[in-house]
């Protein structure tokens, strides 16, 4: 059993909380906090910080939060019982904050520096200017990864568009108002992918153009397999849409195979061996189409009837403890 969820409502945060999922990347976090403090102070803003420790193998040092800070208030670490992965750590953090009866705004960002601290006030300013309280996502206008990564990323964007009908425009970096926070934490797809779940649940959103920052320390722990799994998690959010599109593809293959069988039998011209090859190929296509249709039909039905994780309801099971690194101003 996890801790009592109502325990999380005892300490109210400031109006803005910055949510930072971390797995062992404490050096980058230590370099990011002063940059956040400077950016917020220059903009006349303040914020609390919630670090979600995603089952790190190394403990965080209290020296990270000593400052001195002008704009950063309370700094806490929410330790998870096990490593859940980046997206689920975000889901737990958002659910934890919502259960605290606040805050007014949550800024979700990575702790490695690739989400630039100077863009945080820009996201908040855009949110302040919007009357409909949308989620404000940072949209990167320029990428700085290797050529190989960019090639695979473009291929993924095409695949994502074909399977889901939605383009890939943003990542996790965003400002979430309280109204949207209360909504998204009951979206089951949040457990797989934060940004995709926001779009899938039709949360209103706007974007702010940003540039990718530079990693502050070390190398990313995300390898090729992790990146592929991350991309598939985004596609999985649209499981029913993908299933229907693949069913349409299966139906098209089935019709094509039936047409091939008819042509091979009734065609007035005869090429030795041609009819047998065409008929055999058509039968293989027909069997593949039927198997594909059956597979995805049962997959969709199983997803509809199976139990799902509701982050707001289930997050506390994964929480180990809440550690205070720095008290906010009195």
N, C-alpha and C positions, 0 to 999 in steps of 0.2 A: 504494500500500500504506500502511496506517496503521501506527502504532507497534506494537511487540511487546506483546501483551496482558499477558504476564507481567511487563512493566516496572511495571504498576500494582500489583503485589503487594508491592513492596519497602518501602513505607512503611505501617505499620499505623495506622489512625485510632483515636480514642478510642471509648468504648462507644456514644456518640451522635454522629451527623453530621446536620447540617441541610443539605438539598439545596435550592438556590435557582436555578431557571432564570431567566436575565436576557437581554433583548435591548435594549441601549442604555439601560436604566433604572437607570443607576448612581447617580443622585441619590437615588432611593427606597431603593436598597440601602444607601447610606451612612447614611440616616436609620434604617433598620431594624436594622442591626447593634447599635447601642447599646441599642435597645429589647429585642432578644433577649438581650443580655448581662444587662440588668437583670432581666428576667423569670426567666432561668435562675438567676442569682445569688440572687435572693430565694427561689427554691425549693430552693436547695442543690444545684443540678445544674451540669453543664458539658457542652460540646459542641464539636466541630469544625464547620467550615463548608466546604461545597463549592459554589462558584458555577459553574453551567454557562453559559458565554458562548455564546449561540446565534447565532454569526456576527454579533456587534455591529459597527456601523460606527465606533464610538468605543471606544478602549482604556480599560480600567479604570485608575483612579488608585490608587497604593499608599497614598495618604492615607486611603482608606476603611477600612483595616484597622489604623490606628495606635492606636486606642483612646484611653485605657487601658481594657482589658477585664478583668473579674474571672472570668467564666465561659466566655467564648469562647476556645478554644485555637487550633489550627492553622486558618488561612484560606487556601484555595486556589481558583484559577480554572481550570476545565477548558475550554479554548478549542476550539470546533468549527470544522471547515474551512469550513462553510457554514451558513446559517440553515436549520434543520430544522423549526421550529415548536415551540410550547410542549410538546406532548405527547411528541414524539420527543426533545426535549432532556431531559425527565425520564427517558425510557427509557434514553438513553445514560448519564445520571448514575447511575441505579440499577445498571446493568450494570457501570459503572466501579467503583462501591463494592463490589459483590459480588465482583468479580475481585480486590479487595484482601484477600480472606479476612475480611471484616468489613463494617461494624461490627455491634454487637449490635442497634442500632436506627437507622433512618433516618427523619428527619422531612422530609416533602415539603411545601413551602409556596411560595407566590408571594412575590416580593421587593418588591411594590408597597405592602404594608401592609394590603391588604384581608383577608389572613389575619393575625389579630391575634397579636402576639408573646406576649401574656399567656396565650394558649390552648395554647402549646407544652408547658409543664409539666403542664397538665391532661390533654393527650393521653398524655404519658409516664406520669402517675400512673395513668390508666385501664389502660394497657398493663401496668404492674406488677401490677395487681390481677387480671389475667386469667390463668388457668392454661393456656388453650389457645393462647396466643400469637397472637391474631387481629390483623389490621390494624385500627387505631383511626382511623376517619374523623371529621372535624369535620362536623357536620350543622348548616347554618345555619337558625336558627329565624326569622330576620327579614331581609328583603332591603331595600336602600336605593336601588335603581336607579330610573331614570325610569319613568313610567307606561307608556310605549311598550315599553321593555325588558321590563317585567313581563308585559305582554299577550302579547308574542311568546314569552316564556319559558314562560308557561302553555300556549300553543298547542303549543310544542315538547314539553312534558312529556306532553300528551295524545297527540301523534303517536308519541313514544317508547314510551309504554305500549301503544298499539294495535299498533305494528309489532314490538316486542320482547317484550312481556309483562312488562317490568321497569319499575319507577318510577325517576324521577330524584331522588336524595336528597342526594348529596354531590358534592364537587369533588375537587381534588387534595390539599387540606390533610389530612395524615394522618401517623400514626406506624407504621412498618413494621418488625416484628421480623425478626431475621436469618433465622429459619426461613422466613418468608413471602417475604423478599427472594430467597432462593435458589430459590424456586419460581417467582416471578412473572417473573424475568428470562429464563426459557425459554418464556414464553407469547408467541406471535407477535403476538397482538392488542395487546400492550403498545406496539407500534410505532405504533398508531393512537390509543389512548386509555387512559390509566393506570387511572382508576377503573373504567371499563367492563370492562377486561381483568381486573381483580381479581374483579369479580362473575362475569364469564363463566367464569373458571377455578375458580370456587367456592372462593375463599379465604375462610376464616372471618373475620368482621369484626364490629365493634361500632361504635357512634357516640357522639359526645359533642356535646351541643347548644352551638352558638356563635353569636355575632353577627358580622355582616360589619363589618370595620374600615374606616377611611377611607384612601383613597390618600394616600401620604406626599408625593408630588411629581408635578407635571405631570398629563398626561392619558394614559389607556390607549391603546396602539397597536392594540388590538383594535377593528376596525370591524365594520359589520353583516355584511359578507361573511365576515370571519374568524370571527365568532360562529356563522354558519350552517354554515361548514365544520367548526368544532369540534363542533357538534351532530351533523352527519352522520357525523363520525368515530366518535362514540360509538355511533350506530346501526349503522355498518358492522361493528363488533365482533360484532354478532349477525346477520351476513349470512345464515347458513343458516336461522336462525329467521325472519328477515324474508322470505326467499325462500319458505319453506314457507307462511307466512301469506298471501303474495301469490298463491301457487299455489291455495290454498283459495279466495281471493277470485275468481281467474280461473275456477275450476271452478263457483263459484256464478253468475258472470255467464254462463258457457256454458249452464248448466241453465236460467237465466232466459230466455236468448235462444231456446233450443229450445222452451221452454214458450210463448213468444210466437209462434213460427212455427206451432206446433200450433193455438193458439187462433185465430190469424188465418185458418187454412185451414178449421178444423172448426166455428167458432162458428156457431150457428144464426141469430144476428142479423147483419144486414149493414148497415153504415153506409157510404155512398159514399166511397170512398177510404180508409176506415179499415183495411181488410185490407192494402192495399198499404203504407201508412205503418207499420203494426205489423210486417209482414214485413220491410220494409227496415231498420227500427230493430233488429229482432232479429238480422238478418244482420250488421249493423255490430257489435253487441255480441258476437256469436259470434266474428267475426274478431278483434276486440280482445282477447277472452279467450284465444283460441288464441295470439296473438302474445305476450301477457303471460306465458302459461304457458311458451312456448318460450324467451322471453328469460331468465326467471329460472331455468329449468332449466339452460340452458347456463352462466349466470352462476355458479350453485352448483357445477356440475361443474367449471368452470374454476378456481374458488377452491380446490376440493378437490385438484386435480392440479397447480396452479401452485406455483412456488417461493415460499416465504415468508421473511420476515426473522425471524431468532431474535436478539433484542437482545443476549444474552450472547455469542453467536458473532460477530456482525457489527458491534458498536458501535465497535470500534477503528478501523474504516475512516474514521469521521467525526471522530475526535479529531485535533486539530492539536498541542496541547502542554498541559502542566500547569504553571501559574505559581503559585509560592508568594508570597502577599502577607504572611503573618505566620506566624512559627514559634510552635508551641505551647510551653507551659511545659516546662522541662527536668525 
